[in-house]
Structures are given as C-alpha cells and as structure tokens.
Amino acid sequence: LELIDKEEVAAIIGPQTSKQARFVIDVGRKAQVPVISYSATSPSLSTTQNPFFVRVALDDSTQAKAITAIVQAYEWHEVILIYEDTEYGSDLIPYLAYEFQQADIRVSSRFSFSPNDSKLRILKKLNKVMAMQTRVIVVHMSSSFGSKLFFLAKDVAMISEGYVWIITDGLSSLLDPMGVKAFGSMQGVLAKAVEMIPLESSSVDGENHHRNTSQFPVIKVSKRGKMILNGLLKTKFKGISGDFSLVGGQLQSSTFEIINVIDNEEKVIGYWTLENGLTRKPDKAKNGKSMSKYELKPPIWPGNTKDKPRGWTTPIGGKKLKIAVPHKPGFDAYLKVAQDPYSKEFIITGFSHDVFEEALALLSFPVPRKLIPFPIGPNGGTYDELLFNVTNQTYDAAVGDITILANRSQYVDFTLPYLQSDVSMVVKIKDDERNNMWIFLKPLSWDLWLTTGVAFVCTGLVVWILEHRINNEFRGSAHQ
C-alpha cells in the first residue's frame, strides 16, 4: 500500500496462490492498478468481476475438459476424486464433476485430505479407497501435500498394476528436477503439463487473510493503470507453449501435454487442445475432436505394464449375487451341472451359462456372483417354484432353460430371449426312390397282397354258387 501511494506503482506482479491473490486483487481494484498473476489458478477468481485482474495462467477449470478426454479415451466409466481440503483443492471439483457428468462418467466417491492430516489418518482414507471397486483415481492437490500422499500410496501398494492415477497441474511440479524424489512413487501416473505452476508461499499469512482493504487509509488511484491494462489486453504473440492471447483478462486455452511418468523421466504421449481433442502432435489439424486412445502413444501403467487397466476390480467384502441354476437330467450341451468329487464345488457349463457369462463381460463394472444349483424333478422342485424363490429374494436371479410364460411374467422380469422357441418335427431321412420304376408297388405290402388274393378267391366262389343252378356253363363234373 505504501508503494502504491508513494512510489506510484504501475502494476503488481506475483500473487502466487489464489489465497494471496484475493487480498491483492481488492487492493489493485481500488487503486486501479493491474494485478498480473501467473499462478493464481482458482476458478473462483473471476477476471470479469475484477477488471484490473489479469491472469496469464490457465484457470483450473480448463484442465477439467482435458482430464475428462483422457478418461473417455480409455473407456473408463467411473472415477474417484481425491483432493486437498483447501480453497485451492475444492475449487476445481465442481468443474470436474460437471465435465464427467456431461461425458456420462460417474464419480463413484470423493475423498478430501486436509494438509494437517496425520500419516495414520491418510492411511485410513487410502484403505477406504482400496476397498472400493473403482480403480481410476484423479488427484488434485498442491505439490507439497501430493508428494506425501503418493509416498504413502506406494507404501500400501496402490501404485501397482490395476490402478490408474491421473494428476492435475497442481501436482505437476513433482515432475520437475525439484521433485525428483517423487518419481519413485509415481510410476505410470498420467499428468497434464502446465505452463505456470502454483507455488507454496507464506508471505501473506495469518491475520492478513482475514483483513479487508477498508481497514486501510484511502488508497491513491493510479493515473497509468488503465493505460497499462489496455496495453496488456492487446498483447498477442506466439510463445513456446502456444499463442499468448488475453480475452477479458484471462489467458485462453492452449495446448496441453499428456505426460506419462516412467522411471525417472517424463514421456510425452500426446497433446490435448480444445479444438482437436487428443492428438500425438500439437500442430496436427483434424476434422472434429478425437476421443480415441489410439491418438496417444501407448503409456506404461502402474506395475510397469503396457496392458490398459480395466478401471475396476471386485470390491473387498462385497456381497455376491445369488444366481439359481436349474439342475436336472437332460440335454447337457444346453445346461449341465456337475460336482467336483474332491472340492465338492459345482461346475456349471453349457450354452445357457455361456450366454450369461458373455453378457456380464460386456458390462463396464464387475458383478460378483455365486451360481447355486436348484434341483428340478420328482425329488426337487419345479420351474415355477424356482421363479417364486427369485420373487421372495431367496435368489437374486435365475439362469437356465426357463420358458417365458404369461403367468410367470406377472411376478418376474425376463430378459430378451436368446433362442427362438417353436415346434419342430424330426423325421428320418430316406433315400430318394423317385427314379425307381417299381416305386408304385411301395404302398402294396404283403398283408395287402394276401388280402387281395383271398378276396379274389371268395368272390369267384360266390359267383360260382350263384350261377351253378341257372347257368349251364357253370355245371359239370367236380373236376370241370
């Protein structure tokens, strides 16, 4: 304040954190002195509401789209958000949640970590994360606390195969030479490169955070402030990280690097721009946005594997669905239930079982299940009784050769039929005898021939008896 009044300061450069910037922005607004920040990235610091605030760094909300594009590219449908319980940490979360919602990606859980949390408390929260089935974790923290989190995550084997870690720009300072110790606990992590990195500082601390500029004497208004501000807003050039352009006092979106941490090195596997989406080269022009993982170079995932993690696992202690399977003698190729003589476990095979397993494999999440045989027959139950057990929640579902009937549809829901149901006739195939000249004799069996002969003799005898007395030609000796 003394410099503004006595030395006629033309501009203020360097509120390094969003917390510091709030106080300095208020001073600059009243003195009409431009406040230029290269690291205050909180989206709550609005350049439209503070006309003398110029942010030459991208605010945190811009990276939400880039992170969402990465999750979409690898076809993950659920994520866990881990963030620092501070103003800096919580400001980005609503933007991330919104972008995930727009992309039909579910935030299965959120975990906040306070910078004052003890090691034991952090480990308890990490154990809760481990107990969940989602394995795609997005972390938004400052570099100092983030390094502590990743060291502990490595200790509990969370930087291992099956996990996916995506960090925001607040943690990207761990990837420079100052944070080389953190590399060992961040193998396989994906990061988005940042032009300006927020730094921790305590130059504005304690009671100053709660003081208002109204407590100070009247602040002198700068004569050159508006002129300098207009000059800054008109400044445009092409820098190392892309085009530098300020719109409304805010740096416009540029090209972001997608970085994969491998050993003690950073490997750029691609880029993201608002216009083109994901690309392998920053200057590659395309028609429309790309959301394909094939636009990125193959990364090395945690556990030193190239196989893409599926993003989920079976939750620890999760309840399994009880699936009833009809057990009866019949056509084994359709459904067969056998019991292992040694382990006494049931082995279920057949076409109906295979269709069920293939349908579950298409889901983006695991379905813990236990197949339970249900006896059908004289010593067991009926198919109707099986379905009634689904209705009363003895079983969660039933899989097998179950016919869809109108009365059954009143108390259970059926899936679409995977086999056509109709009536068929099975007949024996015979040789084609249409070219046989004696085919007309086929209908004449031996019984028919015998009956015809007897009828012929009887007919002749009757005629002779009737004609013998009146017809001389039918008279004569017995021999005649």
Secondary structure, 3 states (H helix, E strand, C coil): CHHHHHCCCCCEECCCCHHHHHHHHHHHHHHCCCEEECCCCCCCCCCCCCCCEEECCCCCHHHHHHHHHHHHHCCCCEEEEEEECCHHHHHCHHHHHHHHHHCCCEEEEEEEECCCCCHHHHHHHHHHHHCCCECEEEEECCHHHHHHHHHHHHHCCCCCCCCEEEECHHHHHHHCHHHHHHHHHCCCCEEECCCCCCCCCCCCCHHHHHCCHHHCCCCCCCCCHHHHHHHHHCCEEEECCEEEEEECCEECCCCEEEEEEECCEEEEEEEEECCCEEECCCCCCCCCCECCHHHCCCCCECCCECCCCCCECCCCCCCCEEEEEEECCCCCCCCEEEECCCCCCEEEECHHHHHHHHHHHCCCCCCCEEEEEEEECCCCECHHHHHHHHHCCCCCEECCCCCCCCCHHHCCCCCCCCCCCCCCCCCCCCCCCCCCCCHHHCCCCHHHHHHHHHHHHHHHHHHHHHHHCCCHHHCCCCCC
